[in-house]
């Protein structure tokens, strides 16, 4: 009886730790989906909620820690067969190792998720096997199966994709703390703002009943995989950082900013005259013997000097080598009655970003990517370089891309961003003109200012700053 009682206490205590870890897993998933709620929180030293999240994510280690303790406690059940105690010890070692890995490598989410899934399977397997052998005889593990089903149902509600995409409010990011330019000094608060967009789960419809500005749309069949989307938004963030730095430095009298060097071919239309002659990745630097640096120059020449059916001679830089006088026929454009000659290519500017000063950026786990912080990042870097308070004592927030020519481009999630900013006490919220009405509708008490260029941001601050 002493051994049975000792065993029962060990099994019971270990089961409690198992349940704590499972409850922790559910709580962590729900908290991650609602991570935006405390966003206005900010310390006296200026640390924002988005920065605190990096530390709070260490609490994920609680899950494997509980499973590890539970497995270790259950190894003390004296009457269990050795192979079962060996399984428990394996589970304990893996769980403690996973907890340590989460603490020392907090950004390695994919590997950590895989480890947690493996641990969960091992733990549930051990629970079922142990209950089957409980009391020294085989029995149906009803309790473990009930727990497994309940856990699976909660996970399905929180994780199973529904075929919809959800967009909901995010949080602000002080660009002065995010970016640091060599020789610059941090200035006033300049907030960029994020929204969250991800595949919707069943729980999101409940969240939408409780919280404002949840928007759903069906995911199209041709939606690229999440891994591809993630890589794209990360690349867009890096590009926005580089463009913002170059423009800000040029405005501050440092460097040449965005230097055009030609027109890059993005794609060649199948069956077009350019197919087989030009390639995606070619950089057009000359047209009929005339140098080409900007897209506007190429477009103007094609419109004014080339007739449909005429052959043009293209100079390109291909894989680092200049190739000249490539003959390319033209055809009538199908979108304007045949008045314009086209070759059948899609193009974008090819530029060199002159950034004489070194830039460093903080890495926030919740700030995955995207270009929408570009305009406010430009303002923050410019203020760091000029040394005076460009923000004029105001708490500034804004959204919008920064383009090569200094214009501010439209972005998505304007209503959600306006709502997020309205919770921070911002004095002004700069938005692209096309999104101003949506921002005002979502946050009527917010001072929304429509802008189209970075210079308009500077002019407004100079005129209305404190």
C-alpha positions in Angstrom: 0.0 0.0 0.0 2.9 2.3 0.8 4.2 1.9 -2.7 0.7 2.2 -4.3 0.1 5.4 -2.3 3.5 6.8 -3.2 2.9 5.9 -6.8 -0.6 7.5 -6.8 0.7 10.7 -5.3 3.5 10.9 -7.9 1.2 10.2 -10.8 -1.4 12.7 -9.5 1.1 15.4 -8.9 2.7 14.9 -12.3 -0.7 15.0 -14.0 -1.3 18.4 -12.4 1.9 19.7 -14.0 0.8 18.3 -17.3 -2.5 20.1 -17.1 -0.7 23.3 -16.1 1.5 23.1 -19.2 -1.5 22.4 -21.5 -3.4 25.4 -20.0 -0.3 27.5 -20.4 -0.2 26.5 -24.1 -3.8 27.6 -24.6 -3.3 30.8 -22.7 -0.1 31.7 -24.7 -1.9 31.1 -28.1 -4.8 33.3 -27.1 -2.5 36.0 -25.7 -0.5 36.0 -28.9 -3.7 36.7 -30.9 -4.7 39.5 -28.5 -1.2 40.9 -28.1 -2.3 44.3 -29.4 -4.6 45.1 -26.5 -2.1 46.5 -24.0 -0.4 48.5 -26.9 -0.7 52.0 -25.3 1.4 50.8 -22.4 4.7 52.7 -22.2 7.3 53.0 -19.5 8.6 56.3 -18.1 11.8 55.7 -20.0 9.9 55.5 -23.4 9.9 51.7 -23.8 6.8 50.8 -25.7 4.7 47.7 -25.5 6.1 46.3 -28.7 9.5 46.2 -27.1 8.2 44.6 -23.9 6.8 41.7 -25.9 10.3 40.4 -26.7 10.8 39.8 -23.0 7.3 38.4 -22.4 7.7 35.8 -25.0 10.1 34.1 -22.7 7.1 33.0 -20.7 6.5 30.4 -23.4 9.2 28.4 -21.6 6.6 27.8 -18.9 4.9 25.2 -21.1 7.8 22.7 -21.5 8.9 23.5 -18.0 5.6 22.2 -16.6 5.7 19.2 -18.8 9.2 18.4 -17.8 8.5 18.7 -14.1 5.4 16.6 -14.5 7.3 13.8 -16.3 10.1 13.9 -13.8 7.7 13.6 -10.8 5.9 10.6 -12.5 9.3 8.8 -12.8 9.1 8.3 -9.1 6.1 5.9 -9.5 7.9 2.8 -8.1 5.6 0.2 -9.6 5.8 1.5 -13.2 7.7 -0.6 -15.6 11.2 0.6 -16.4 10.5 1.3 -20.0 7.6 3.6 -19.0 9.8 5.5 -16.5 12.5 5.7 -19.3 9.9 7.4 -21.5 9.0 9.8 -18.7 12.7 10.6 -18.2 13.2 11.2 -22.0 10.2 13.5 -21.9 11.6 15.4 -18.9 15.0 15.8 -20.5 13.5 17.0 -23.8 11.1 19.4 -22.0 13.8 21.0 -19.8 16.1 21.3 -22.9 13.3 23.0 -24.9 12.6 25.4 -22.0 16.3 26.4 -22.0 16.3 26.7 -25.8 13.3 29.1 -25.7 15.2 31.3 -23.2 18.5 31.4 -25.0 17.1 31.6 -28.6 13.8 33.5 -28.3 13.5 34.2 -32.1 13.7 30.6 -33.4 10.0 30.1 -33.5 9.8 27.4 -36.1 12.2 25.1 -34.3 10.5 25.8 -31.0 7.1 25.0 -32.3 8.3 21.7 -33.7 9.8 20.8 -30.3 6.7 21.8 -28.5 4.5 19.6 -30.8 6.8 16.7 -30.2 6.7 17.2 -26.5 2.9 17.5 -26.5 2.6 14.2 -28.4 5.0 12.4 -26.1 3.2 13.8 -23.0 -0.2 12.8 -24.2 1.1 9.3 -25.2 2.6 8.9 -21.7 -0.7 10.0 -20.1 -2.7 7.4 -22.1 -0.2 4.6 -21.5 0.0 5.3 -17.8 -3.8 5.4 -17.3 -4.1 2.2 -19.3 -1.8 0.4 -16.8 -3.2 2.2 -13.7 -3.8 -0.2 -10.8 -1.7 -2.9 -12.3 -4.3 -3.9 -14.8 -5.2 -2.8 -18.3 -8.1 -0.3 -18.5 -9.7 2.1 -21.0 -7.9 5.5 -20.5 -11.2 7.5 -20.4 -9.8 10.4 -18.5 -6.8 10.9 -20.8 -8.9 10.6 -23.9 -11.3 13.2 -22.6 -8.4 15.6 -21.8 -6.9 14.9 -25.3 -10.2 15.7 -27.0 -10.8 18.9 -24.9 -7.3 20.1 -25.7 -7.6 19.3 -29.4 -10.9 21.2 -29.6 -9.5 24.3 -27.9 -6.5 24.1 -30.2 -8.8 23.8 -33.3 -10.7 26.9 -32.2 -7.5 28.9 -31.8 -5.4 27.6 -34.6 -7.4 25.9 -37.4 -7.6 28.1 -40.5 -11.0 29.0 -41.8 -10.2 30.1 -45.3 -10.5 33.8 -44.4 -8.0 36.5 -43.7 -8.4 38.8 -40.7 -7.0 42.3 -40.2 -7.2 44.0 -36.8 -5.5 46.8 -34.9 -1.8 46.6 -34.1 0.5 48.8 -32.1 2.8 51.8 -32.5 6.6 51.7 -32.9 8.7 54.7 -31.9 11.0 55.1 -35.0 13.5 57.0 -32.8 14.1 53.9 -30.8 13.8 51.5 -33.7 16.5 53.2 -35.9 19.8 54.7 -35.0 22.0 56.7 -37.4 25.7 57.1 -36.9 26.4 60.5 -35.3 22.7 61.2 -34.8 20.8 62.0 -31.6 17.4 60.6 -30.7 14.7 63.2 -30.9 11.0 63.4 -30.2 8.6 60.5 -30.4 7.9 59.6 -34.0 5.5 56.6 -34.1 5.0 54.3 -37.0 2.1 52.0 -36.6 1.4 48.3 -37.4 -1.6 46.3 -38.1 -1.9 42.5 -37.8 -3.0 40.5 -40.8 -3.1 36.7 -40.8 -5.3 33.7 -41.6 -8.4 33.8 -39.5 -9.3 31.2 -37.0 -12.7 30.5 -35.4 -11.8 32.4 -32.3 -11.4 35.6 -34.4 -15.2 35.8 -34.8 -15.5 36.0 -31.0 -12.8 38.6 -30.8 -14.6 40.6 -33.5 -17.7 40.7 -31.2 -15.6 42.0 -28.3 -13.2 44.4 -29.9 -13.4 47.0 -32.8 -12.2 47.0 -36.3 -11.8 43.3 -37.1 -12.1 42.9 -40.8 -12.5 39.6 -42.6 -12.0 38.7 -46.3 -11.9 35.3 -48.0 -8.4 34.2 -49.0 -8.1 33.7 -52.8 -7.2 30.3 -54.2 -4.0 31.7 -55.7 -2.7 33.1 -52.4 1.1 32.4 -52.1 2.2 30.2 -49.1 2.9 31.9 -45.8 6.6 31.2 -46.1 6.7 33.1 -49.3 4.6 36.0 -48.0 6.8 36.2 -44.9 10.0 36.5 -47.0 8.3 39.2 -49.1 7.3 41.4 -46.2 10.7 41.1 -44.6 12.3 42.2 -47.8 9.9 45.1 -48.1 10.9 46.3 -44.6 14.6 46.2 -45.4 13.9 48.1 -48.6 11.9 50.7 -46.8 14.7 51.1 -44.3 17.2 51.7 -47.0 15.1 54.2 -49.0 14.1 56.1 -45.8 17.8 56.4 -44.7 18.9 57.6 -48.2 16.2 60.3 -48.5 16.6 61.5 -44.9 20.4 61.8 -45.3 20.0 63.8 -48.5 17.5 66.1 -46.9 20.0 66.7 -44.1 22.7 67.5 -46.6 24.5 64.2 -46.4 24.9 62.1 -49.5 23.1 62.1 -52.8 20.0 60.2 -51.7 18.3 58.1 -54.4 20.5 58.0 -57.5 18.8 56.7 -60.7 20.9 54.4 -62.8 18.5 53.0 -65.3 15.2 51.1 -65.8 15.1 47.5 -64.6 12.9 45.0 -66.4 10.8 43.1 -64.0 9.0 40.8 -66.4 8.7 40.1 -70.2 5.2 39.4 -71.5 4.9 36.1 -73.2 4.4 36.4 -76.9 5.5 40.0 -76.9 8.2 41.5 -79.3 10.6 41.6 -76.3 10.4 37.9 -75.6 13.7 36.2 -76.5 15.4 39.6 -76.8 15.2 41.1 -73.4 15.2 39.4 -70.0 13.8 40.0 -66.6 16.6 41.5 -64.6 18.1 43.5 -67.5 18.7 47.2 -66.7 17.9 49.5 -69.6 20.5 52.2 -69.8 20.1 53.4 -73.4 17.4 53.7 -76.0 18.2 54.5 -79.7 21.6 55.8 -78.6 20.3 58.1 -76.0 21.1 57.5 -72.3 18.2 56.4 -70.0 18.3 56.8 -66.3 14.7 57.2 -65.3 11.4 55.5 -66.1 9.9 58.9 -67.1 12.6 59.3 -69.7 11.9 55.9 -71.2 8.1 56.5 -71.2 8.4 59.9 -72.7 10.6 58.7 -75.5 8.4 55.8 -76.4 5.4 58.0 -76.5 6.9 60.9 -78.4 9.5 59.4 -80.7 8.4 55.8 -81.4 5.5 54.7 -83.6 3.9 51.3 -83.3 5.7 48.8 -85.5 9.0 50.7 -85.3 12.2 48.9 -84.2 14.0 50.4 -81.2 17.6 49.7 -80.2 18.1 48.9 -76.5 21.3 49.2 -74.4 21.1 47.0 -71.3 23.3 45.9 -68.4 22.9 42.2 -68.1 24.6 40.3 -65.3 27.1 43.1 -64.9 27.9 43.3 -68.6 26.7 46.0 -71.0 25.1 44.8 -74.2 24.2 47.5 -76.8 21.8 48.0 -79.6 19.5 45.0 -79.0 16.9 45.2 -81.8 13.3 45.1 -80.3 10.2 45.6 -82.5 7.3 47.4 -81.1 3.5 46.9 -81.4 0.4 48.9 -80.8 -0.7 49.2 -77.1 -4.0 47.5 -76.7 -5.2 49.8 -73.9 -5.3 53.2 -75.8 -6.4 52.6 -79.3 -3.1 51.8 -80.8 -1.6 55.3 -80.3 1.3 54.1 -78.2 4.2 51.8 -79.1 5.1 49.1 -76.6 7.7 46.3 -76.3 5.9 44.1 -73.8 7.9 44.6 -70.7 7.1 45.5 -67.1 9.6 47.9 -65.5 10.7 49.5 -62.3 13.4 52.1 -61.4 16.9 50.8 -60.9 18.6 53.1 -58.3 21.6 53.3 -56.1 20.9 54.4 -52.5 23.6 56.7 -51.3 23.8 56.3 -47.5 27.1 57.7 -46.2 26.2 57.2 -42.5 25.9 53.8 -40.9 22.4 52.7 -39.8 21.4 50.2 -37.2 17.9 48.9 -36.5 16.4 47.2 -33.5 14.7 43.8 -34.1 11.2 43.5 -32.6 9.5 40.1 -32.9 6.1 41.7 -33.4 7.5 43.9 -36.3 7.9 41.3 -38.9 8.0 43.4 -42.0 6.3 45.6 -44.5 7.0 49.1 -45.9 4.3 51.2 -44.2 6.7 52.6 -41.6 8.8 54.3 -44.3 7.6 57.8 -44.1 7.8 58.1 -40.3 11.2 56.4 -40.4 12.4 59.1 -42.8 11.2 61.7 -40.4 13.0 60.1 -37.4 16.3 59.7 -39.2 16.1 63.3 -40.5 15.5 64.6 -37.0 18.4 62.5 -35.6 20.7 64.0 -38.2 19.7 67.6 -38.0 19.8 67.8 -34.3 16.9 70.2 -33.9 13.4 69.2 -32.9 11.8 68.7 -36.3 8.7 67.4 -34.6 8.3 70.7 -32.8 7.5 69.2 -29.4 4.6 67.2 -30.8 4.0 63.5 -30.4 3.9 62.5 -34.1 2.5 59.3 -35.6 2.0 58.4 -39.2 1.8 55.7 -41.8 2.7 55.4 -45.5 5.5 54.2 -47.7 8.4 56.4 -48.7 9.1 56.3 -52.4 12.2 57.0 -54.3 11.0 60.5 -55.2 10.1 61.4 -51.6 6.3 60.8 -52.2 4.3 59.0 -49.5 2.5 55.9 -50.8 -0.8 54.4 -49.8 -0.9 51.4 -47.4 -3.5 49.0 -46.1 -5.2 48.8 -42.7 -5.7 52.5 -42.4 -8.8 52.3 -40.1 -7.0 49.8 -37.8 -3.9 52.0 -37.7 -5.9 55.1 -36.9 -7.6 53.3 -34.0 -4.3 52.1 -32.7 -2.8 55.6 -32.8 -5.9 57.1 -31.2 -5.1 55.2 -28.1 -1.6 56.7 -27.7 -2.4 60.4 -27.2 -0.7 61.4 -30.5 -0.9 65.0 -31.5 -1.1 64.3 -35.2 -1.5 61.3 -37.5 -0.1 61.7 -41.0 -1.7 59.5 -43.6 -1.5 59.3 -47.4 -4.3 61.5 -48.8 -6.2 58.5 -50.2 -6.6 57.1 -46.7 -7.5 60.2 -44.8 -11.2 59.8 -44.9 -11.0 56.2 -43.7 -8.7 57.3 -40.8 -11.1 60.0 -39.7 -14.1 57.6 -39.8 -12.2 55.1 -37.6 -10.9 57.7 -35.1 -13.0 60.8 -35.2 -11.2 62.5 -32.4 -7.7 62.0 -33.9 -6.0 64.9 -35.7 -5.6 63.3 -39.1 -3.5 65.2 -41.6 -3.4 64.1 -45.3 0.0 64.2 -47.0 1.4 63.2 -50.3 5.1 63.9 -49.9 7.7 64.0 -47.1 8.2 67.7 -47.7 4.5 68.2 -46.8 5.1 66.5 -43.4 8.0 68.9 -42.7 6.0 71.9 -43.8 3.0 71.0 -41.6 5.3 70.5 -38.5 7.0 73.8 -39.1 3.7 75.6 -39.4 1.7 73.9 -36.6 4.4 72.7 -34.1 4.4 74.0 -30.6 
